[in-house]
Amino acid sequence: MTENPRPVVAVLGLGEAGGAFAADLAAAGADVRGYDPAVPASGGIRRARDEADAATGADLVLSVNLSAAAEDALRAGIGALGPGAVWADLNTASPEKKERLAALARDHGSPFADVAIMAPVPGRGLRVPMLASGDGAAAASRVLRSLGASVEELPGPAGLAATRKLLRSVFFKGMSAAIVEALAAARAAGHEATLRADIAAELARADAATLDRVVTGTHRHARRRADEMAAAAEMLHTLGVPNGMAAAARDLHERLAQSPTEESP
């Protein structure tokens, strides 16, 4: 990687996240090359013809596409990287996929950083909390932090950052989906305001002890709660509300009731 005081950063994908990153990088003084077949580069970002054009001469490539496009983007651009330049994949993908991407980069002699975006990008841009792992994590983090980014390095291989993100996603996105489903049912039953107040109060009271009570209680009362969630799923069906989360909770409690030692704290 060069010691150029004005780092050259290629951003592949100029959608919501990539566009915000590219704009912030340019505002911070980086030489930014952007490529997106559907979104034109603007605001001080040089538009590249393709992935290879964007990667040529770059110190760091940020792939901010979709998981489905991550491998094609890497294959199209990795050969253009110079010595020491880092390929960083910021797409949400499985740890196994990140490991495959790292292996492809390694075959081309390029360091690879698995970068996980840990919060919504809108309103934060480059300051959004990120985790980075892999053999290119230190170099990628150094460039990004020099431009104002918030990146924590994890000592471990590509896939570790993705693991940390997706474990959080199981909790946070699962909780969010359950809240949305519950409020839809409450709306259909005419009790949305009451349930909104209940949910807000529970979230406001939550602390570390709450987590312990949730885990312990779920295992201890799995049989009774399985019956309760079966009734809840039936009620949602009667209300005409899709009951995927209620049914999933029923099934999890059924499984724990049948195997009391499974996943016990």
ABEGO torsion letter per residue (X at the ends): XBABABBBBBBBEABAAAAAAAAAAAAAGBBBBBBBAABBBBGGBBBBABAAAAABGBABBBBBBBAAAAAAAAAAAAAABBBGBBBBBABBBBAAAAAAAAAAAAAAGBBBBBBBBABBABGAEAABBBBBBEAAAAAAAAAAAAAGBBBBBBBEBBGAAAAAAAAAAAAAAAAAAAAAAAAAAAAAAGAAAAAAAAAAAAAAABBAAAAAAAAAAAAAAAAAAAAAAAAAAAAAAAAGBBAAAAAAAAAAAAAAAABAABGBX
